Amino acid sequence: MSVFPDAGALRAPRSLDDLLLYRLSRAARAGSGMVTRMVEGGFGITRREWGMIGTLAEVGEITPSALAQRLDLDRVRTSRGLRSLTEKKLVERRQDTEDRREVHVRLSPSGRQLFGELFPRVASLNSELLEGIDAAHIDIFLQCLRRLEVRGTELSAQGVVPEKADRRAGGTRHHWPKRGN
């Protein structure tokens, strides 16, 4: 197990383990892997599909574009996920009566049933992950998460990291040397 960094190491990283985003990713993977196994093994849906089902359970009916934006996914991945959920009869599509080009999606009755069965299990796992952490520390953690989300949005809007190149249009990519050369 790697050495856990302190505040100084996070502010001036010297190794991979000192990087905030790396640590957050490791923490998320520790719990999300269990959720992935739960939804894929027990319910036959992917983690992304679970996110779509959960969002649809919260918002009701929504356009695929609005769903993609809410989940911070591109439209292609959202479309694939919705197609799969429609084939599994967990999501229903409805054409807008005024604008026939626009489609709305919502959970089907079997999708609502699946959410009703799965959400308590995922919620229980989340509660178990927080076991042993007192409420005051959880509140501080949530304040920090909120601030990280805001700061990440600010940095993204400032263009701190340029958008990725479109590889199909001959965009620039770093080419790593091949082994043995």
Protein Blocks (a to p, Z undefined) as FASTA:
>chain_A
ZZdddfklmmmccbfklpmklmmmmmmmmmmmmmmmmmmmmnopafklmmmmmmmmmnop
adfklmmmmnopafklmmmmmmmmmmnopaccdddfklmmbccddddfklmmmmmmmmmm
mmmmmmmmmgoiafklmmmmmmmmmmmmmmmmmmmmnomaacdddfknopacdddddehZ
Z
